[in-house]
Amino acid sequence: PPIFSQTLYQARVPEDAPVGASVLQVTAADADEGTNADIRYRLEGGDGSGSGAGDGASSLPFEVDPESG
């Protein structure tokens, strides 16, 4: 399975940050080779449970680039 470069990621968002501003970038690596090593990132439920409809991201005020994290 992919391994993140940090166990915990934390960020603060300034109150005046413009919409679309980058807040945090996460990084992971996978020891597999070829397409098996490809990693896709996504956000899940804001409570960390991953519950909710679809991927859970629709109710979150943040987006994640699925390829770059």
C-alpha positions in Angstrom: 0.0 0.0 0.0 1.1 3.6 -0.5 3.0 5.2 2.4 2.6 8.9 3.1 5.7 11.0 3.8 4.2 12.1 7.1 1.8 10.4 9.6 -0.2 13.6 10.2 -0.7 16.7 8.0 -1.9 20.0 9.5 -2.4 23.3 7.9 -3.9 26.7 8.7 -5.9 28.7 6.3 -5.6 32.5 6.6 -9.0 34.1 6.8 -8.2 36.3 3.8 -6.9 33.4 1.7 -8.3 33.6 -1.9 -10.6 30.9 -3.2 -8.4 28.3 -4.9 -5.3 29.1 -2.9 -3.0 26.1 -2.2 -3.2 25.2 1.5 -1.3 21.9 1.8 0.3 19.2 -0.4 0.5 15.6 0.7 2.9 13.1 -0.7 2.9 9.3 -0.8 5.0 6.7 -2.4 4.2 3.1 -3.5 6.9 0.4 -3.9 5.0 -1.2 -6.8 6.2 -0.8 -10.3 4.5 0.6 -13.4 0.9 1.6 -13.2 0.6 -0.3 -9.9 2.7 2.4 -8.4 0.3 5.2 -9.5 -1.3 7.0 -6.6 -4.6 8.9 -6.8 -5.5 11.3 -3.9 -9.0 12.1 -2.7 -10.7 13.8 0.3 -13.2 11.8 2.4 -15.7 12.9 5.0 -14.6 15.8 7.2 -14.9 13.8 10.3 -12.3 11.3 9.0 -14.7 8.5 8.8 -15.0 8.4 5.1 -18.7 8.0 5.4 -21.2 9.8 3.2 -22.5 9.7 -0.3 -20.0 9.2 -3.2 -16.4 10.0 -2.2 -17.6 12.3 0.6 -15.9 15.4 -0.9 -19.0 17.2 -2.0 -19.7 18.6 1.4 -16.1 19.7 2.1 -14.9 23.3 1.3 -11.6 22.0 -0.1 -10.5 20.2 -3.3 -7.6 17.9 -3.9 -5.7 17.3 -7.2 -6.1 13.6 -7.6 -2.7 13.3 -9.2 -0.4 15.6 -7.3 -2.1 15.5 -3.9 
